[in-house]
Amino acid sequence: PQLGYQAAVLKDGLPQVYPPYLNYLRPDSEASQSPQYSFESLPQKICLICGDEASGCHYGVLTCGSCKVFFKRAMEGQHNYLCAGRNDCIVDKIRRKNCPACRLRKCCQAGMVL
């Protein structure tokens, strides 16, 4: 399911998810015609998948370069990722490579689409 979350800022040290920035963000950080809002104007740029520093809006979601490339390869490849746990693994900057199944699930839940 696509939830449409596309940006996060830090509040009390935790990422806070906001609704889609459809009016002023397009894929790969291209700012739209509206000068009042842009990727650069966000106070903190946090990847919604792993919490690392985001590099832009990729495939519809604010992500880091690592999660951008992971998602593209996972969707274009013939991968059949399976979680060795209970499909609730922690996906953060340090552990994002531990479970590709949970990482891909998190990408899709955040609304990433090719």
Backbone as a printed PyTorch tensor [residue, N CA C, xyz], in Angstrom:
tensor([[[  0.8260,  -1.1980,   0.0000],
         [  0.0000,   0.0000,   0.0000],
         [  0.8640,   1.2530,   0.0000]],

        [[  0.4170,   2.2310,  -0.7040],
         [  1.1540,   3.4790,  -0.7790],
         [  0.5630,   4.4640,   0.2230]],

        [[  1.3900,   4.8850,   1.1680],
         [  0.9260,   5.7960,   2.1980],
         [  1.1390,   7.2450,   1.8190]],

        [[  2.0590,   7.5210,   0.9160],
         [  2.2560,   8.8760,   0.4370],
         [  3.1020,   9.7600,   1.3170]],

        [[  3.8380,   9.2170,   2.2720],
         [  4.6910,  10.0470,   3.0960],
         [  5.9250,  10.4370,   2.3070]],

        [[  6.3050,  11.7170,   2.3300],
         [  7.4100,  12.1370,   1.4910],
         [  8.4350,  13.0170,   2.1810]],

        [[  8.2550,  13.4120,   3.3760],
         [  9.2480,  14.2680,   4.0130],
         [  9.2160,  14.0670,   5.5180]],

        [[ 10.3410,  14.3150,   6.1400],
         [ 10.4240,  14.1990,   7.5860],
         [ 11.3490,  15.2770,   8.1140]],

        [[ 11.0570,  15.7400,   9.2980],
         [ 11.9460,  16.6630,   9.9870],
         [ 12.1230,  16.1450,  11.4000]],

        [[ 13.1920,  16.5380,  12.0330],
         [ 13.4370,  16.0830,  13.3930],
         [ 12.6620,  16.9230,  14.3930]],

        [[ 12.0540,  16.2400,  15.3370],
         [ 11.3960,  16.8950,  16.4620],
         [ 11.7570,  16.0690,  17.6830]],

        [[ 12.4060,  16.6700,  18.6200],
         [ 12.8750,  15.9670,  19.8030],
         [ 13.7720,  14.7830,  19.4480]],

        [[ 14.5450,  14.9250,  18.3500],
         [ 15.4830,  13.9000,  17.9540],
         [ 14.8880,  12.7350,  17.1790]],

        [[ 13.5740,  12.7540,  16.9360],
         [ 12.9320,  11.6640,  16.2110],
         [ 12.3560,  12.1720,  14.8990]],

        [[ 12.4190,  11.3540,  13.8380],
         [ 11.8290,  11.7860,  12.5670],
         [ 10.3160,  11.9250,  12.6980]],

        [[  9.7670,  12.9960,  12.1930],
         [  8.3370,  13.2230,  12.1700],
         [  7.8900,  13.2020,  10.7180]],

        [[  6.9180,  12.3630,  10.3870],
         [  6.4830,  12.1990,   9.0100],
         [  5.3790,  13.2000,   8.7030]],

        [[  5.4800,  13.8030,   7.5390],
         [  4.5060,  14.7760,   7.0900],
         [  3.8340,  14.2910,   5.8210]],

        [[  2.6520,  14.8190,   5.4910],
         [  1.9540,  14.4000,   4.2780],
         [  2.7350,  14.7610,   3.0200]],

        [[  2.2930,  14.2530,   1.8870],
         [  3.0250,  14.4780,   0.6380],
         [  3.2620,  15.9560,   0.3350]],

        [[  4.4100,  16.2120,  -0.2340],
         [  4.7830,  17.5550,  -0.6570],
         [  4.5190,  17.6650,  -2.1590]],

        [[  3.3610,  17.2110,  -2.5950],
         [  3.0680,  17.1120,  -4.0170],
         [  3.0970,  18.4510,  -4.7300]],

        [[  2.8100,  19.5210,  -4.0470],
         [  2.7430,  20.8260,  -4.7090],
         [  4.1020,  21.4420,  -4.9760]],

        [[  5.1450,  20.9400,  -4.3220],
         [  6.4210,  21.6180,  -4.5060],
         [  7.6500,  20.7340,  -4.5720]],

        [[  7.4910,  19.4250,  -4.5060],
         [  8.6310,  18.5300,  -4.6910],
         [  8.3130,  17.5420,  -5.8020]],

        [[  9.2820,  17.3210,  -6.6530],
         [  9.1780,  16.3030,  -7.6870],
         [ 10.3390,  15.3410,  -7.4850]],

        [[ 10.2890,  14.1590,  -8.1240],
         [ 11.3860,  13.1950,  -7.9370],
         [ 12.7590,  13.7930,  -8.1950]],

        [[ 13.7270,  13.2850,  -7.4520],
         [ 15.1330,  13.6780,  -7.5620],
         [ 15.3720,  15.1460,  -7.2560]],

        [[ 14.6380,  15.6790,  -6.2990],
         [ 14.8850,  16.9950,  -5.7060],
         [ 14.6650,  18.1800,  -6.6350]],

        [[ 13.9690,  18.0120,  -7.7130],
         [ 13.7150,  19.1590,  -8.5750],
         [ 12.6000,  19.9890,  -7.9560]],

        [[ 12.8910,  21.2190,  -7.6380],
         [ 11.8770,  22.0950,  -7.0590],
         [ 10.9050,  22.4950,  -8.1580]],

        [[  9.6400,  22.5800,  -7.7990],
         [  8.6360,  22.9600,  -8.7880],
         [  8.6320,  24.4720,  -8.9850]],

        [[  7.6340,  24.9270,  -9.6740],
         [  7.5140,  26.3450,  -9.9980],
         [  7.3030,  27.2040,  -8.7490]],

        [[  6.7820,  26.6060,  -7.6840],
         [  6.4680,  27.3650,  -6.4780],
         [  7.7430,  27.6700,  -5.6890]],

        [[  8.1560,  28.9340,  -5.6140],
         [  9.4040,  29.2630,  -4.9300],
         [  9.3100,  29.2340,  -3.4140]],

        [[  8.1010,  29.2080,  -2.8520],
         [  7.9850,  29.2840,  -1.4060],
         [  8.3330,  27.9730,  -0.7120]],

        [[  8.3030,  26.8470,  -1.4220],
         [  8.6400,  25.5590,  -0.8450],
         [  9.6340,  24.8430,  -1.7450]],

        [[ 10.6030,  24.1730,  -1.1480],
         [ 11.5480,  23.3720,  -1.9100],
         [ 12.2390,  22.4020,  -0.9670]],

        [[ 12.9230,  21.4350,  -1.5360],
         [ 13.6860,  20.4740,  -0.7440],
         [ 14.6720,  21.2000,   0.1510]],

        [[ 15.3200,  22.2090,  -0.4030],
         [ 16.3330,  22.9530,   0.3420],
         [ 15.7430,  23.7040,   1.5240]],

        [[ 14.4500,  24.0090,   1.4990],
         [ 13.8450,  24.7890,   2.5760],
         [ 13.4500,  23.9370,   3.7830]],

        [[ 13.4850,  22.6030,   3.6510],
         [ 13.1510,  21.7630,   4.7970],
         [ 14.2160,  21.9240,   5.8730]],

        [[ 13.8120,  22.0600,   7.1530],
         [ 14.7960,  22.2850,   8.2190],
         [ 15.7700,  21.1320,   8.3990]],

        [[ 15.2970,  19.9010,   8.3600],
         [ 16.1480,  18.7120,   8.4580],
         [ 15.7550,  17.7780,   7.3320]],

        [[ 16.7210,  17.2440,   6.6410],
         [ 16.4440,  16.3360,   5.5280],
         [ 16.8110,  14.9230,   5.9590]],

        [[ 15.8120,  14.1500,   6.3590],
         [ 16.0160,  12.8240,   6.9230],
         [ 15.3660,  11.7740,   6.0220]],

        [[ 16.1180,  10.7250,   5.6970],
         [ 15.5880,   9.6180,   4.9060],
         [ 14.4640,   8.9310,   5.6840]],

        [[ 13.3130,   8.7820,   5.0410],
         [ 12.1820,   8.1380,   5.7100],
         [ 12.3700,   6.6380,   5.8730]],

        [[ 13.3200,   6.0680,   5.1700],
         [ 13.5250,   4.6280,   5.2500],
         [ 14.4910,   4.2660,   6.3730]],

        [[ 15.6740,   4.9060,   6.3860],
         [ 16.7040,   4.5040,   7.3580],
         [ 17.1060,   5.6060,   8.3390]],

        [[ 16.6570,   6.8260,   8.1250],
         [ 16.9890,   7.9120,   9.0400],
         [ 18.3050,   8.6040,   8.7450]],

        [[ 19.0250,   8.1700,   7.7160],
         [ 20.2640,   8.8240,   7.3050],
         [ 19.9190,  10.1850,   6.6910]],

        [[ 20.9330,  10.9640,   6.3680],
         [ 20.6920,  12.2530,   5.7330],
         [ 20.1400,  12.0380,   4.3300]],

        [[ 19.0140,  12.6550,   4.0260],
         [ 18.3810,  12.5020,   2.7150],
         [ 19.1080,  13.3340,   1.6720]],

        [[ 19.1520,  12.8030,   0.4630],
         [ 19.7810,  13.5230,  -0.6430],
         [ 18.7470,  14.1410,  -1.5660]],

        [[ 17.4780,  13.7990,  -1.3850],
         [ 16.4300,  14.3710,  -2.2190],
         [ 15.1850,  13.5160,  -2.2010]],

        [[ 14.2370,  13.9020,  -3.0230],
         [ 12.9840,  13.1680,  -3.1700],
         [ 13.1620,  12.1860,  -4.3200]],

        [[ 13.2860,  10.9120,  -3.9870],
         [ 13.5530,   9.8730,  -4.9820],
         [ 12.3860,   8.8970,  -5.0320]],

        [[ 11.8830,   8.6550,  -6.2230],
         [ 10.7540,   7.7500,  -6.4240],
         [  9.5680,   8.1290,  -5.5420]],

        [[  9.4220,   9.4360,  -5.3260],
         [  8.2760,   9.9640,  -4.5970],
         [  8.4410,  10.1060,  -3.1040]],

        [[  9.6230,   9.7680,  -2.5670],
         [  9.8290,   9.7970,  -1.1200],
         [ 11.1820,  10.4270,  -0.8020]],

        [[ 11.2510,  11.1590,   0.2810],
         [ 12.5000,  11.7630,   0.7300],
         [ 13.4160,  10.6550,   1.2500]],

        [[ 14.5330,  10.3960,   0.5370],
         [ 15.4170,   9.2920,   0.9160],
         [ 16.8850,   9.6750,   0.7490]],

        [[ 17.7400,   8.8440,   1.3190],
         [ 19.1860,   8.9630,   1.1070],
         [ 19.5400,   8.2610,  -0.2060]],

        [[ 20.7540,   8.4560,  -0.6640],
         [ 21.2040,   7.8250,  -1.8910],
         [ 21.2340,   6.3090,  -1.7910]],

        [[ 21.5870,   5.7850,  -0.6250],
         [ 21.6640,   4.3420,  -0.4310],
         [ 20.2940,   3.6810,  -0.5970]],

        [[ 19.2750,   4.2550,   0.0130],
         [ 17.9310,   3.6840,  -0.0900],
         [ 17.3600,   3.8790,  -1.4960]],

        [[ 17.7210,   4.9760,  -2.1360],
         [ 17.3070,   5.2090,  -3.5300],
         [ 17.8150,   4.0790,  -4.4220]],

        [[ 19.1200,   3.8030,  -4.3430],
         [ 19.7440,   2.7770,  -5.1870],
         [ 19.2200,   1.3840,  -4.8160]],

        [[ 19.0770,   1.1190,  -3.5210],
         [ 18.5470,  -0.1680,  -3.0760],
         [ 17.1660,  -0.4170,  -3.6760]],

        [[ 16.2900,   0.5820,  -3.5870],
         [ 14.9310,   0.4200,  -4.0860],
         [ 14.9190,   0.1580,  -5.5870]],

        [[ 15.6960,   0.9270,  -6.3260],
         [ 15.7490,   0.7500,  -7.7840],
         [ 16.2210,  -0.6560,  -8.1460]],

        [[ 17.2970,  -1.1150,  -7.5200],
         [ 17.8350,  -2.4500,  -7.8100],
         [ 16.8600,  -3.5440,  -7.3890]],

        [[ 16.2100,  -3.3590,  -6.2560],
         [ 15.2690,  -4.3680,  -5.7590],
         [ 14.0610,  -4.4840,  -6.6830]],

        [[ 13.5820,  -3.3690,  -7.1850],
         [ 12.4030,  -3.3900,  -8.0430],
         [ 12.7210,  -3.8640,  -9.4570]],

        [[ 13.9050,  -3.5550,  -9.9490],
         [ 14.2710,  -3.9420, -11.3100],
         [ 14.8640,  -5.3430, -11.3880]],

        [[ 15.3570,  -5.8460, -10.2780],
         [ 15.9670,  -7.1730, -10.2500],
         [ 14.9500,  -8.2680, -10.0140]],

        [[ 15.4210,  -9.4680, -10.0110],
         [ 14.5680, -10.6420,  -9.7900],
         [ 14.7590, -11.1560,  -8.3630]],

        [[ 14.7270, -10.2510,  -7.3990],
         [ 14.9720, -10.6160,  -6.0080],
         [ 13.7000, -11.1460,  -5.3540]],

        [[ 13.8760, -12.1440,  -4.5340],
         [ 12.7850, -12.6660,  -3.7250],
         [ 13.2460, -12.6090,  -2.2730]],

        [[ 13.1790, -11.4080,  -1.7000],
         [ 13.6770, -11.2000,  -0.3500],
         [ 12.7380, -11.8410,   0.6730]],

        [[ 13.3250, -12.5360,   1.6310],
         [ 12.5640, -13.1200,   2.7280],
         [ 13.1870, -12.6880,   4.0420]],

        [[ 12.3500, -12.3090,   4.9760],
         [ 12.8200, -11.9040,   6.3020],
         [ 13.0800, -13.1530,   7.1390]],

        [[ 14.2310, -13.1770,   7.7990],
         [ 14.5780, -14.2960,   8.6740],
         [ 13.9250, -14.1490,  10.0470]],

        [[ 13.3590, -12.9700,  10.2900],
         [ 12.6940, -12.7120,  11.5690],
         [ 11.1800, -12.7630,  11.4320]],

        [[ 10.5290, -11.7220,  11.9760],
         [  9.0660, -11.6690,  11.9740],
         [  8.5250, -10.5260,  11.1140]],

        [[  9.2880, -10.1270,  10.1010],
         [  8.9070,  -9.0260,   9.2070],
         [  8.7420,  -7.6980,   9.9480]],

        [[  9.5400,  -7.5280,  10.9850],
         [  9.4950,  -6.2680,  11.7330],
         [ 10.9040,  -5.8190,  12.1370]],

        [[ 11.8840,  -6.1310,  11.2840],
         [ 13.2770,  -5.7790,  11.5830],
         [ 13.4600,  -4.2660,  11.6020]],

        [[ 14.3810,  -3.8050,  12.4180],
         [ 14.7100,  -2.3840,  12.4830],
         [ 15.5320,  -2.0270,  11.2500]],

        [[ 15.0950,  -0.9900,  10.5660],
         [ 15.8170,  -0.4890,   9.3980],
         [ 16.3130,   0.9010,   9.7600]],

        [[ 17.5830,   1.0140,  10.0680],
         [ 18.1870,   2.3130,  10.3560],
         [ 19.5150,   2.3860,   9.6130]],

        [[ 20.2300,   3.4740,   9.8050],
         [ 21.4700,   3.6890,   9.0640],
         [ 22.4760,   2.5540,   9.2770]],

        [[ 22.5660,   2.0600,  10.4760],
         [ 23.5380,   1.0210,  10.8000],
         [ 23.0670,  -0.3620,  10.3410]],

        [[ 21.7560,  -0.6350,  10.4860],
         [ 21.2310,  -1.9840,  10.2060],
         [ 20.4530,  -2.0910,   8.9010]],

        [[ 20.5240,  -1.0820,   8.0370],
         [ 19.7060,  -1.0990,   6.8190],
         [ 20.0580,  -2.2440,   5.8650]],

        [[ 21.2660,  -2.7880,   5.9620],
         [ 21.6730,  -3.8880,   5.0810],
         [ 21.3870,  -5.2610,   5.6750]],

        [[ 20.9350,  -5.3160,   6.9210],
         [ 20.7030,  -6.5990,   7.5880],
         [ 19.5320,  -7.3780,   7.0060]],

        [[ 18.4420,  -6.6930,   6.6760],
         [ 17.2520,  -7.3840,   6.1850],
         [ 16.6770,  -6.6410,   4.9840]],

        [[ 17.0540,  -7.0530,   3.7800],
         [ 16.5260,  -6.3730,   2.5950],
         [ 15.0120,  -6.5200,   2.4480]],

        [[ 14.4310,  -7.5920,   2.9740],
         [ 12.9790,  -7.7730,   2.8830],
         [ 12.2510,  -6.6790,   3.6580]],

        [[ 12.6830,  -6.4220,   4.8690],
         [ 12.0440,  -5.3780,   5.6780],
         [ 12.3460,  -3.9830,   5.1320]],

        [[ 13.5320,  -3.8150,   4.5770],
         [ 13.8840,  -2.5240,   3.9820],
         [ 13.0090,  -2.2430,   2.7610]],

        [[ 12.8090,  -3.2400,   1.9140],
         [ 11.9660,  -3.0640,   0.7380],
         [ 10.5130,  -2.8270,   1.1460]],

        [[ 10.0450,  -3.5620,   2.1460],
         [  8.6870,  -3.3570,   2.6500],
         [  8.5060,  -1.9310,   3.1400]],

        [[  9.5030,  -1.4240,   3.8580],
         [  9.4390,  -0.0630,   4.3800],
         [  9.4290,   0.9560,   3.2370]],

        [[ 10.2060,   0.6990,   2.1940],
         [ 10.2090,   1.5810,   1.0090],
         [  8.8160,   1.6400,   0.3940]],

        [[  8.2090,   0.4940,   0.2180],
         [  6.8770,   0.4360,  -0.4020],
         [  5.8190,   1.0730,   0.4940]],

        [[  5.9090,   0.8440,   1.7970],
         [  4.9520,   1.4480,   2.7250],
         [  5.0890,   2.9680,   2.7590]],

        [[  6.3010,   3.4590,   2.5300],
         [  6.5160,   4.9090,   2.5200],
         [  5.9850,   5.5440,   1.2380]],

        [[  5.7140,   4.7230,   0.2280],
         [  5.1430,   5.2370,  -1.0040],
         [  6.0900,   5.3070,  -2.1860]],

        [[  7.2290,   4.6470,  -2.1030],
         [  8.1750,   4.6700,  -3.2200],
         [  7.6170,   3.8760,  -4.3910]],

        [[  7.6840,   4.4580,  -5.5760],
         [  7.2490,   3.8000,  -6.8090],
         [  8.2240,   4.1510,  -7.9180]],

        [[  8.4820,   3.1870,  -8.8120],
         [  9.3520,   3.4490,  -9.9610],
         [  8.5950,   4.2300, -11.0050]]])
